[in-house]
């Protein structure tokens, strides 16, 4: 059973940066893709970015492209989300998720992911 634990959230001013981490345990980390999603108050959970099993391929939502960077360390069993040039609209609870499907394309749908972390709050002040 895979378990995911996010960390690194917090309060930051607009224009600032944060790096989120998601530590995985319980299954060979390098065998599955990972994604980040976020959910703002009163909104649906939305796709942010995903990375394939090796780290060689990533996909971003248009809203974060050029500002956020996903990466992974398969030795440390951790996926990261570097968030730069943060905006108040980035305020949300951020979740990491694992996709065991070995798909040809990185999934953006919530229901493609098999395991979720508990989330970490990111608040960007103006």
Phi and psi in radians as a Rosetta constraint file:
Dihedral C 1 N 2 CA 2 C 2 CIRCULARHARMONIC -1.413 0.35
Dihedral N 2 CA 2 C 2 N 3 CIRCULARHARMONIC 2.395 0.35
Dihedral C 2 N 3 CA 3 C 3 CIRCULARHARMONIC -2.131 0.35
Dihedral N 3 CA 3 C 3 N 4 CIRCULARHARMONIC 2.435 0.35
Dihedral C 3 N 4 CA 4 C 4 CIRCULARHARMONIC -2.149 0.35
Dihedral N 4 CA 4 C 4 N 5 CIRCULARHARMONIC 2.334 0.35
Dihedral C 4 N 5 CA 5 C 5 CIRCULARHARMONIC -2.284 0.35
Dihedral N 5 CA 5 C 5 N 6 CIRCULARHARMONIC 2.027 0.35
Dihedral C 5 N 6 CA 6 C 6 CIRCULARHARMONIC -1.525 0.35
Dihedral N 6 CA 6 C 6 N 7 CIRCULARHARMONIC 2.687 0.35
Dihedral C 6 N 7 CA 7 C 7 CIRCULARHARMONIC -2.715 0.35
Dihedral N 7 CA 7 C 7 N 8 CIRCULARHARMONIC 2.924 0.35
Dihedral C 7 N 8 CA 8 C 8 CIRCULARHARMONIC 1.814 0.35
Dihedral N 8 CA 8 C 8 N 9 CIRCULARHARMONIC -0.076 0.35
Dihedral C 8 N 9 CA 9 C 9 CIRCULARHARMONIC -1.215 0.35
Dihedral N 9 CA 9 C 9 N 10 CIRCULARHARMONIC 2.977 0.35
Dihedral C 9 N 10 CA 10 C 10 CIRCULARHARMONIC 2.881 0.35
Dihedral N 10 CA 10 C 10 N 11 CIRCULARHARMONIC -2.886 0.35
Dihedral C 10 N 11 CA 11 C 11 CIRCULARHARMONIC -1.837 0.35
Dihedral N 11 CA 11 C 11 N 12 CIRCULARHARMONIC 2.279 0.35
Dihedral C 11 N 12 CA 12 C 12 CIRCULARHARMONIC -2.493 0.35
Dihedral N 12 CA 12 C 12 N 13 CIRCULARHARMONIC 2.650 0.35
Dihedral C 12 N 13 CA 13 C 13 CIRCULARHARMONIC -1.390 0.35
Dihedral N 13 CA 13 C 13 N 14 CIRCULARHARMONIC 2.706 0.35
Dihedral C 13 N 14 CA 14 C 14 CIRCULARHARMONIC -0.958 0.35
Dihedral N 14 CA 14 C 14 N 15 CIRCULARHARMONIC 2.404 0.35
Dihedral C 14 N 15 CA 15 C 15 CIRCULARHARMONIC 1.604 0.35
Dihedral N 15 CA 15 C 15 N 16 CIRCULARHARMONIC -0.208 0.35
Dihedral C 15 N 16 CA 16 C 16 CIRCULARHARMONIC -1.458 0.35
Dihedral N 16 CA 16 C 16 N 17 CIRCULARHARMONIC -3.034 0.35
Dihedral C 16 N 17 CA 17 C 17 CIRCULARHARMONIC -2.310 0.35
Dihedral N 17 CA 17 C 17 N 18 CIRCULARHARMONIC 2.666 0.35
Dihedral C 17 N 18 CA 18 C 18 CIRCULARHARMONIC -2.510 0.35
Dihedral N 18 CA 18 C 18 N 19 CIRCULARHARMONIC 2.657 0.35
Dihedral C 18 N 19 CA 19 C 19 CIRCULARHARMONIC -2.151 0.35
Dihedral N 19 CA 19 C 19 N 20 CIRCULARHARMONIC 2.103 0.35
Dihedral C 19 N 20 CA 20 C 20 CIRCULARHARMONIC -1.625 0.35
Dihedral N 20 CA 20 C 20 N 21 CIRCULARHARMONIC 2.584 0.35
Dihedral C 20 N 21 CA 21 C 21 CIRCULARHARMONIC -2.172 0.35
Dihedral N 21 CA 21 C 21 N 22 CIRCULARHARMONIC 2.636 0.35
Dihedral C 21 N 22 CA 22 C 22 CIRCULARHARMONIC -2.396 0.35
Dihedral N 22 CA 22 C 22 N 23 CIRCULARHARMONIC 1.942 0.35
Dihedral C 22 N 23 CA 23 C 23 CIRCULARHARMONIC -1.662 0.35
Dihedral N 23 CA 23 C 23 N 24 CIRCULARHARMONIC 2.302 0.35
Dihedral C 23 N 24 CA 24 C 24 CIRCULARHARMONIC -1.947 0.35
Dihedral N 24 CA 24 C 24 N 25 CIRCULARHARMONIC 2.600 0.35
Dihedral C 24 N 25 CA 25 C 25 CIRCULARHARMONIC -2.545 0.35
Dihedral N 25 CA 25 C 25 N 26 CIRCULARHARMONIC 2.711 0.35
Dihedral C 25 N 26 CA 26 C 26 CIRCULARHARMONIC 1.853 0.35
Dihedral N 26 CA 26 C 26 N 27 CIRCULARHARMONIC -0.237 0.35
Dihedral C 26 N 27 CA 27 C 27 CIRCULARHARMONIC -2.747 0.35
Dihedral N 27 CA 27 C 27 N 28 CIRCULARHARMONIC 2.712 0.35
Dihedral C 27 N 28 CA 28 C 28 CIRCULARHARMONIC -0.971 0.35
Dihedral N 28 CA 28 C 28 N 29 CIRCULARHARMONIC 1.887 0.35
Dihedral C 28 N 29 CA 29 C 29 CIRCULARHARMONIC -1.050 0.35
Dihedral N 29 CA 29 C 29 N 30 CIRCULARHARMONIC -0.638 0.35
Dihedral C 29 N 30 CA 30 C 30 CIRCULARHARMONIC -1.314 0.35
Dihedral N 30 CA 30 C 30 N 31 CIRCULARHARMONIC 0.078 0.35
Dihedral C 30 N 31 CA 31 C 31 CIRCULARHARMONIC -1.690 0.35
Dihedral N 31 CA 31 C 31 N 32 CIRCULARHARMONIC -0.040 0.35
Dihedral C 31 N 32 CA 32 C 32 CIRCULARHARMONIC -2.484 0.35
Dihedral N 32 CA 32 C 32 N 33 CIRCULARHARMONIC 2.723 0.35
Dihedral C 32 N 33 CA 33 C 33 CIRCULARHARMONIC -1.373 0.35
Dihedral N 33 CA 33 C 33 N 34 CIRCULARHARMONIC 2.783 0.35
Dihedral C 33 N 34 CA 34 C 34 CIRCULARHARMONIC -2.277 0.35
Dihedral N 34 CA 34 C 34 N 35 CIRCULARHARMONIC 2.602 0.35
Dihedral C 34 N 35 CA 35 C 35 CIRCULARHARMONIC -2.379 0.35
Dihedral N 35 CA 35 C 35 N 36 CIRCULARHARMONIC 2.797 0.35
Dihedral C 35 N 36 CA 36 C 36 CIRCULARHARMONIC -2.093 0.35
Dihedral N 36 CA 36 C 36 N 37 CIRCULARHARMONIC 2.399 0.35
Dihedral C 36 N 37 CA 37 C 37 CIRCULARHARMONIC -2.250 0.35
Dihedral N 37 CA 37 C 37 N 38 CIRCULARHARMONIC 2.925 0.35
Dihedral C 37 N 38 CA 38 C 38 CIRCULARHARMONIC -2.536 0.35
Dihedral N 38 CA 38 C 38 N 39 CIRCULARHARMONIC 2.706 0.35
Dihedral C 38 N 39 CA 39 C 39 CIRCULARHARMONIC -2.451 0.35
Dihedral N 39 CA 39 C 39 N 40 CIRCULARHARMONIC 2.022 0.35
Dihedral C 39 N 40 CA 40 C 40 CIRCULARHARMONIC -1.534 0.35
Dihedral N 40 CA 40 C 40 N 41 CIRCULARHARMONIC 2.764 0.35
Dihedral C 40 N 41 CA 41 C 41 CIRCULARHARMONIC -0.975 0.35
Dihedral N 41 CA 41 C 41 N 42 CIRCULARHARMONIC 2.257 0.35
Dihedral C 41 N 42 CA 42 C 42 CIRCULARHARMONIC 1.346 0.35
Dihedral N 42 CA 42 C 42 N 43 CIRCULARHARMONIC 0.063 0.35
Dihedral C 42 N 43 CA 43 C 43 CIRCULARHARMONIC -2.013 0.35
Dihedral N 43 CA 43 C 43 N 44 CIRCULARHARMONIC 2.862 0.35
Dihedral C 43 N 44 CA 44 C 44 CIRCULARHARMONIC -1.373 0.35
Dihedral N 44 CA 44 C 44 N 45 CIRCULARHARMONIC 2.707 0.35
Dihedral C 44 N 45 CA 45 C 45 CIRCULARHARMONIC -1.174 0.35
Dihedral N 45 CA 45 C 45 N 46 CIRCULARHARMONIC 2.358 0.35
Dihedral C 45 N 46 CA 46 C 46 CIRCULARHARMONIC -2.241 0.35
Dihedral N 46 CA 46 C 46 N 47 CIRCULARHARMONIC 2.657 0.35
Dihedral C 46 N 47 CA 47 C 47 CIRCULARHARMONIC -1.216 0.35
Dihedral N 47 CA 47 C 47 N 48 CIRCULARHARMONIC 2.428 0.35
Dihedral C 47 N 48 CA 48 C 48 CIRCULARHARMONIC -1.970 0.35
Dihedral N 48 CA 48 C 48 N 49 CIRCULARHARMONIC -0.979 0.35
Dihedral C 48 N 49 CA 49 C 49 CIRCULARHARMONIC -2.878 0.35
Dihedral N 49 CA 49 C 49 N 50 CIRCULARHARMONIC 2.820 0.35
Dihedral C 49 N 50 CA 50 C 50 CIRCULARHARMONIC -2.563 0.35
Dihedral N 50 CA 50 C 50 N 51 CIRCULARHARMONIC 2.758 0.35
Dihedral C 50 N 51 CA 51 C 51 CIRCULARHARMONIC -2.431 0.35
Dihedral N 51 CA 51 C 51 N 52 CIRCULARHARMONIC 2.504 0.35
Dihedral C 51 N 52 CA 52 C 52 CIRCULARHARMONIC -1.379 0.35
Dihedral N 52 CA 52 C 52 N 53 CIRCULARHARMONIC 3.136 0.35
Dihedral C 52 N 53 CA 53 C 53 CIRCULARHARMONIC -1.068 0.35
Dihedral N 53 CA 53 C 53 N 54 CIRCULARHARMONIC -0.578 0.35
Dihedral C 53 N 54 CA 54 C 54 CIRCULARHARMONIC -1.608 0.35
Dihedral N 54 CA 54 C 54 N 55 CIRCULARHARMONIC -0.281 0.35
Dihedral C 54 N 55 CA 55 C 55 CIRCULARHARMONIC 1.559 0.35
Dihedral N 55 CA 55 C 55 N 56 CIRCULARHARMONIC 0.049 0.35
Dihedral C 55 N 56 CA 56 C 56 CIRCULARHARMONIC -1.486 0.35
Dihedral N 56 CA 56 C 56 N 57 CIRCULARHARMONIC -0.155 0.35
Dihedral C 56 N 57 CA 57 C 57 CIRCULARHARMONIC -2.469 0.35
Dihedral N 57 CA 57 C 57 N 58 CIRCULARHARMONIC 2.398 0.35
Dihedral C 57 N 58 CA 58 C 58 CIRCULARHARMONIC -2.471 0.35
Dihedral N 58 CA 58 C 58 N 59 CIRCULARHARMONIC 2.752 0.35
Dihedral C 58 N 59 CA 59 C 59 CIRCULARHARMONIC -2.448 0.35
Dihedral N 59 CA 59 C 59 N 60 CIRCULARHARMONIC 2.470 0.35
Dihedral C 59 N 60 CA 60 C 60 CIRCULARHARMONIC -2.229 0.35
Dihedral N 60 CA 60 C 60 N 61 CIRCULARHARMONIC 2.556 0.35
Dihedral C 60 N 61 CA 61 C 61 CIRCULARHARMONIC -1.164 0.35
Dihedral N 61 CA 61 C 61 N 62 CIRCULARHARMONIC 2.594 0.35
Dihedral C 61 N 62 CA 62 C 62 CIRCULARHARMONIC -1.033 0.35
Dihedral N 62 CA 62 C 62 N 63 CIRCULARHARMONIC -0.554 0.35
Dihedral C 62 N 63 CA 63 C 63 CIRCULARHARMONIC -1.186 0.35
Dihedral N 63 CA 63 C 63 N 64 CIRCULARHARMONIC -0.325 0.35
Dihedral C 63 N 64 CA 64 C 64 CIRCULARHARMONIC -2.087 0.35
Dihedral N 64 CA 64 C 64 N 65 CIRCULARHARMONIC -0.086 0.35
Dihedral C 64 N 65 CA 65 C 65 CIRCULARHARMONIC -1.023 0.35
Dihedral N 65 CA 65 C 65 N 66 CIRCULARHARMONIC 2.286 0.35
Dihedral C 65 N 66 CA 66 C 66 CIRCULARHARMONIC 1.544 0.35
Dihedral N 66 CA 66 C 66 N 67 CIRCULARHARMONIC -0.205 0.35
Dihedral C 66 N 67 CA 67 C 67 CIRCULARHARMONIC -2.005 0.35
Dihedral N 67 CA 67 C 67 N 68 CIRCULARHARMONIC -0.594 0.35
Dihedral C 67 N 68 CA 68 C 68 CIRCULARHARMONIC -1.897 0.35
Dihedral N 68 CA 68 C 68 N 69 CIRCULARHARMONIC 2.583 0.35
Dihedral C 68 N 69 CA 69 C 69 CIRCULARHARMONIC -2.371 0.35
Dihedral N 69 CA 69 C 69 N 70 CIRCULARHARMONIC 2.200 0.35
Dihedral C 69 N 70 CA 70 C 70 CIRCULARHARMONIC -1.716 0.35
Dihedral N 70 CA 70 C 70 N 71 CIRCULARHARMONIC 2.504 0.35
Dihedral C 70 N 71 CA 71 C 71 CIRCULARHARMONIC -2.644 0.35
Dihedral N 71 CA 71 C 71 N 72 CIRCULARHARMONIC 2.932 0.35
Dihedral C 71 N 72 CA 72 C 72 CIRCULARHARMONIC -2.537 0.35
Dihedral N 72 CA 72 C 72 N 73 CIRCULARHARMONIC 2.660 0.35
Dihedral C 72 N 73 CA 73 C 73 CIRCULARHARMONIC -2.161 0.35
Dihedral N 73 CA 73 C 73 N 74 CIRCULARHARMONIC 1.820 0.35
Dihedral C 73 N 74 CA 74 C 74 CIRCULARHARMONIC -1.331 0.35
Dihedral N 74 CA 74 C 74 N 75 CIRCULARHARMONIC -0.125 0.35
Dihedral C 74 N 75 CA 75 C 75 CIRCULARHARMONIC -1.478 0.35
Dihedral N 75 CA 75 C 75 N 76 CIRCULARHARMONIC -0.708 0.35
Dihedral C 75 N 76 CA 76 C 76 CIRCULARHARMONIC -1.546 0.35
Dihedral N 76 CA 76 C 76 N 77 CIRCULARHARMONIC -0.029 0.35
Dihedral C 76 N 77 CA 77 C 77 CIRCULARHARMONIC 0.961 0.35
Dihedral N 77 CA 77 C 77 N 78 CIRCULARHARMONIC 0.793 0.35
Dihedral C 77 N 78 CA 78 C 78 CIRCULARHARMONIC -2.398 0.35
Dihedral N 78 CA 78 C 78 N 79 CIRCULARHARMONIC 2.445 0.35
Dihedral C 78 N 79 CA 79 C 79 CIRCULARHARMONIC -1.985 0.35
Dihedral N 79 CA 79 C 79 N 80 CIRCULARHARMONIC 2.523 0.35
Dihedral C 79 N 80 CA 80 C 80 CIRCULARHARMONIC -2.105 0.35
Dihedral N 80 CA 80 C 80 N 81 CIRCULARHARMONIC 2.679 0.35
Dihedral C 80 N 81 CA 81 C 81 CIRCULARHARMONIC -2.297 0.35
Dihedral N 81 CA 81 C 81 N 82 CIRCULARHARMONIC 1.843 0.35
Dihedral C 81 N 82 CA 82 C 82 CIRCULARHARMONIC -1.519 0.35
Dihedral N 82 CA 82 C 82 N 83 CIRCULARHARMONIC 2.117 0.35
Dihedral C 82 N 83 CA 83 C 83 CIRCULARHARMONIC -2.046 0.35
Dihedral N 83 CA 83 C 83 N 84 CIRCULARHARMONIC 2.015 0.35
Dihedral C 83 N 84 CA 84 C 84 CIRCULARHARMONIC -2.022 0.35
Dihedral N 84 CA 84 C 84 N 85 CIRCULARHARMONIC 2.861 0.35
Dihedral C 84 N 85 CA 85 C 85 CIRCULARHARMONIC 0.869 0.35
Dihedral N 85 CA 85 C 85 N 86 CIRCULARHARMONIC 0.830 0.35
Dihedral C 85 N 86 CA 86 C 86 CIRCULARHARMONIC -1.147 0.35
Dihedral N 86 CA 86 C 86 N 87 CIRCULARHARMONIC 2.559 0.35
Dihedral C 86 N 87 CA 87 C 87 CIRCULARHARMONIC -2.122 0.35
Dihedral N 87 CA 87 C 87 N 88 CIRCULARHARMONIC 2.751 0.35
Dihedral C 87 N 88 CA 88 C 88 CIRCULARHARMONIC -0.972 0.35
Dihedral N 88 CA 88 C 88 N 89 CIRCULARHARMONIC -0.538 0.35
Dihedral C 88 N 89 CA 89 C 89 CIRCULARHARMONIC -1.194 0.35
Dihedral N 89 CA 89 C 89 N 90 CIRCULARHARMONIC -0.173 0.35
Dihedral C 89 N 90 CA 90 C 90 CIRCULARHARMONIC -1.489 0.35
Dihedral N 90 CA 90 C 90 N 91 CIRCULARHARMONIC -0.087 0.35
Dihedral C 90 N 91 CA 91 C 91 CIRCULARHARMONIC -1.078 0.35
Dihedral N 91 CA 91 C 91 N 92 CIRCULARHARMONIC 2.169 0.35
Dihedral C 91 N 92 CA 92 C 92 CIRCULARHARMONIC -3.102 0.35
Dihedral N 92 CA 92 C 92 N 93 CIRCULARHARMONIC 2.969 0.35
Dihedral C 92 N 93 CA 93 C 93 CIRCULARHARMONIC -1.529 0.35
Dihedral N 93 CA 93 C 93 N 94 CIRCULARHARMONIC 2.243 0.35
Dihedral C 93 N 94 CA 94 C 94 CIRCULARHARMONIC -1.806 0.35
Dihedral N 94 CA 94 C 94 N 95 CIRCULARHARMONIC 2.315 0.35
Dihedral C 94 N 95 CA 95 C 95 CIRCULARHARMONIC -2.117 0.35
Dihedral N 95 CA 95 C 95 N 96 CIRCULARHARMONIC 2.420 0.35
Dihedral C 95 N 96 CA 96 C 96 CIRCULARHARMONIC -1.733 0.35
Dihedral N 96 CA 96 C 96 N 97 CIRCULARHARMONIC 2.734 0.35
Dihedral C 96 N 97 CA 97 C 97 CIRCULARHARMONIC -2.612 0.35
Dihedral N 97 CA 97 C 97 N 98 CIRCULARHARMONIC 2.658 0.35
Dihedral C 97 N 98 CA 98 C 98 CIRCULARHARMONIC -1.978 0.35
Dihedral N 98 CA 98 C 98 N 99 CIRCULARHARMONIC 2.367 0.35
Dihedral C 98 N 99 CA 99 C 99 CIRCULARHARMONIC -2.021 0.35
Dihedral N 99 CA 99 C 99 N 100 CIRCULARHARMONIC 1.997 0.35
Dihedral C 99 N 100 CA 100 C 100 CIRCULARHARMONIC -1.538 0.35
Dihedral N 100 CA 100 C 100 N 101 CIRCULARHARMONIC 0.096 0.35
Dihedral C 100 N 101 CA 101 C 101 CIRCULARHARMONIC -1.358 0.35
Dihedral N 101 CA 101 C 101 N 102 CIRCULARHARMONIC -0.243 0.35
Dihedral C 101 N 102 CA 102 C 102 CIRCULARHARMONIC 0.887 0.35
Dihedral N 102 CA 102 C 102 N 103 CIRCULARHARMONIC 0.954 0.35
Dihedral C 102 N 103 CA 103 C 103 CIRCULARHARMONIC -1.492 0.35
Dihedral N 103 CA 103 C 103 N 104 CIRCULARHARMONIC 2.836 0.35
Dihedral C 103 N 104 CA 104 C 104 CIRCULARHARMONIC -1.340 0.35
Dihedral N 104 CA 104 C 104 N 105 CIRCULARHARMONIC -0.438 0.35
Dihedral C 104 N 105 CA 105 C 105 CIRCULARHARMONIC -2.143 0.35
Dihedral N 105 CA 105 C 105 N 106 CIRCULARHARMONIC 2.552 0.35
Dihedral C 105 N 106 CA 106 C 106 CIRCULARHARMONIC -1.188 0.35
Dihedral N 106 CA 106 C 106 N 107 CIRCULARHARMONIC 2.245 0.35
Dihedral C 106 N 107 CA 107 C 107 CIRCULARHARMONIC -1.389 0.35
Dihedral N 107 CA 107 C 107 N 108 CIRCULARHARMONIC 2.541 0.35
Dihedral C 107 N 108 CA 108 C 108 CIRCULARHARMONIC -1.966 0.35
Dihedral N 108 CA 108 C 108 N 109 CIRCULARHARMONIC -0.213 0.35
Dihedral C 108 N 109 CA 109 C 109 CIRCULARHARMONIC -1.402 0.35
Dihedral N 109 CA 109 C 109 N 110 CIRCULARHARMONIC 2.472 0.35
Dihedral C 109 N 110 CA 110 C 110 CIRCULARHARMONIC -1.047 0.35
Dihedral N 110 CA 110 C 110 N 111 CIRCULARHARMONIC -0.706 0.35
Dihedral C 110 N 111 CA 111 C 111 CIRCULARHARMONIC -1.310 0.35
Dihedral N 111 CA 111 C 111 N 112 CIRCULARHARMONIC -0.043 0.35
Dihedral C 111 N 112 CA 112 C 112 CIRCULARHARMONIC -1.424 0.35
Dihedral N 112 CA 112 C 112 N 113 CIRCULARHARMONIC -0.255 0.35
Dihedral C 112 N 113 CA 113 C 113 CIRCULARHARMONIC -1.696 0.35
Dihedral N 113 CA 113 C 113 N 114 CIRCULARHARMONIC 2.483 0.35
Dihedral C 113 N 114 CA 114 C 114 CIRCULARHARMONIC -1.720 0.35
Dihedral N 114 CA 114 C 114 N 115 CIRCULARHARMONIC -0.572 0.35
Dihedral C 114 N 115 CA 115 C 115 CIRCULARHARMONIC -2.366 0.35
Dihedral N 115 CA 115 C 115 N 116 CIRCULARHARMONIC 2.484 0.35
Dihedral C 115 N 116 CA 116 C 116 CIRCULARHARMONIC -2.191 0.35
Dihedral N 116 CA 116 C 116 N 117 CIRCULARHARMONIC 2.608 0.35
Dihedral C 116 N 117 CA 117 C 117 CIRCULARHARMONIC -1.449 0.35
Dihedral N 117 CA 117 C 117 N 118 CIRCULARHARMONIC -3.137 0.35
Dihedral C 117 N 118 CA 118 C 118 CIRCULARHARMONIC -1.504 0.35
Dihedral N 118 CA 118 C 118 N 119 CIRCULARHARMONIC -0.244 0.35
Dihedral C 118 N 119 CA 119 C 119 CIRCULARHARMONIC 1.684 0.35
Dihedral N 119 CA 119 C 119 N 120 CIRCULARHARMONIC 2.669 0.35
Dihedral C 119 N 120 CA 120 C 120 CIRCULARHARMONIC -2.413 0.35
Dihedral N 120 CA 120 C 120 N 121 CIRCULARHARMONIC 2.376 0.35
Dihedral C 120 N 121 CA 121 C 121 CIRCULARHARMONIC -1.418 0.35
Dihedral N 121 CA 121 C 121 N 122 CIRCULARHARMONIC 2.303 0.35
Dihedral C 121 N 122 CA 122 C 122 CIRCULARHARMONIC -2.108 0.35
Dihedral N 122 CA 122 C 122 N 123 CIRCULARHARMONIC 2.173 0.35
Dihedral C 122 N 123 CA 123 C 123 CIRCULARHARMONIC -2.175 0.35
Dihedral N 123 CA 123 C 123 N 124 CIRCULARHARMONIC 2.170 0.35
Dihedral C 123 N 124 CA 124 C 124 CIRCULARHARMONIC -1.967 0.35
Dihedral N 124 CA 124 C 124 N 125 CIRCULARHARMONIC 2.078 0.35
Dihedral C 124 N 125 CA 125 C 125 CIRCULARHARMONIC -1.648 0.35
Dihedral N 125 CA 125 C 125 N 126 CIRCULARHARMONIC 2.615 0.35
